[in-house]
């Protein structure tokens, strides 16, 4: 495990001989505040740093989605614009971690506690997106690859959603 800042995440990709992979939870701490059961929001619409890093190093991008993650805990309602959400975002900017208010089950009883519900998580992995090395990508190239990644992630979600209990009309939302 390494930090996901640019320098740390680039290090394994610069190593000679290849064969190194970097897995980045793109949404990170802010996305956790939107992780409510039954929702499929991915904080990716403005996240392009990992795309640029892939282009600079010629590292292929692999779309991955895990079904069931948001079902492990119930989170207190914290819509954008509420005092709770403002407080959570403010604390996150100070501490670097998000503090969702959540609950699930207890250790010896199932009515309330901080242990996750016993629900499966199914991770699906898409086909790699081939990325050519480009140390100084133009904005248009970066935007095109970012859009391709989002399209491939949406396609992966759509191909597998019904297998894991998601309604066929549900869409993946890019925030």
N, C-alpha and C positions, 0 to 999 in steps of 0.2 A: 504494500500500500504506500502510495506517495501522494503528496499534494497535487491538486489539478491545476496549479498555476502554470503559466506558459513554460517557464524554464524547467521545472520539475518534470512535466509531462513530455517535454521534448527530449529529455536526456535518453530514455530508452530507445527512442526512434533514431537518434543520432549514432548509436553504437554500431560499429562495423559488424558485418556478418548477417545482419537482419534477424528475423525470427522473433522479434520482440513485439509485443502488443500492448496497447494502452486502452484501458476501459474507463470511460468517463461517464459519470452520472451527470448529464448535461444540465438538468434542471436544478440539481443540488438542493441546498437548504430552502430557497424560496419556493420550490415546487412542493415541498412537504406541507406547506400551509394550504395548498389546494387539494390535498389528497383525501378526499371524502369518499366513502363507499358509493359505488355506482357511477363515479365520475371518471372520465378519461381525458384529463387535461395534461398536456406536456408543455413545459416551459421551454420552447425551442424556437419560436418565431423570430426572435432577435439574437439568438445565440449562434454566432458564426465563427468564434475563435477556434473551436475544434475542427471546423471545416478548413480554415486557413492553415492550421497546423498540419492537417493531412496533406494539403496541397504542397506546402513547403517541404515536407519530408517524403512525399510520394507514398504515403501510407493509405492503404485501402480503408474504406468506411464500411462497417457492417451494421445494418439496422437490427436492433434487438428490442423486444417488448416483453414485459412480464405481466401476465394477466393474474389478477387476484391480490396484488400488493395493497391496493386501497381498501380491501375488504378485511384486513387484519385488525384494524382498530376503528372505533367510532371517534370522530373528531367534533369538538364543539363548533357550532356554526360560527364562521368568521369571515363573512363576505367583505369584499374590498369596500373601504369607506367607513366601516364600523370602527368604534373605539378599540375593540379587541384586536382587529387586524392591524390598525395603526400602531398599537403597542407592540404586537409581535414583530412587525417590520422594523420598528425603531430598535428593539432589542437585538434583532438579527443584524442590523447595520453596526451596532456597537460590539456585539460578541462574536459575530461571524457564523453563528448557528441559529437555526429557527427553533422556536418553542411552540409547536402545536399543542393544544390542550386536547388530550385524547383519553380514552378508556376502552376497556375490552372486558376481559374475564379475570378472575382471581386464580390462585394456584389450586385451592381446594374447593372452590365453588365457581359457578359460571355466570353469576348475575352481575358482578362488577369487579374490576381490578385493572392492573396495568400489564398483564400478560396478554399476548396477542390471541385472538380467536384462532381456533384450529381450522384453518381454511387453506386449501392448496394454492400454491403459486406456480403458474406454468409459464416458463420462459421460452419464447420462440426466437429463433435466429434466422435472419434473412440472408439473401445472397450478398456477397461482398460487392461493393461498388468500386470498380477499378479507378484509381486516382493517379494521374500522371504527375510526376514531380514538377513543381513550378515555384521557384523561390520568391517570385514577385507576381502573384496573381492579380489580375485586374479585378476591379469591383464586379464587373459583369460576370466574370468567370466564377468568382466566389459566390455570387448570388445564384448562379445557375446550378452549381454543385449543391448548395444549401437547399434549393428547391427540389433537386433530384433526391436528396437524402430524405426530405420530408415526404415526398411522394412515395418513396420506397417503404418508409416506415408506415405510412397510411395503408399502403397495399398489404404489407405484412399483417397489420392489425385487422384489416377487412377479411383477409384470407382465413384467419384463425379465430375471430371473435365468437362465432357461433359454436365452435368446439368447446369453448370455455365459459358458456353461459351468458354471453353478451348478446343483447337483442340485435337482430340483423340491421335495424335502422340506426343504430348508435354509430356515431362518427368519432374519430380521434380529433380532439381539439388542440390546435397549436396556439399557445398563449404567448 
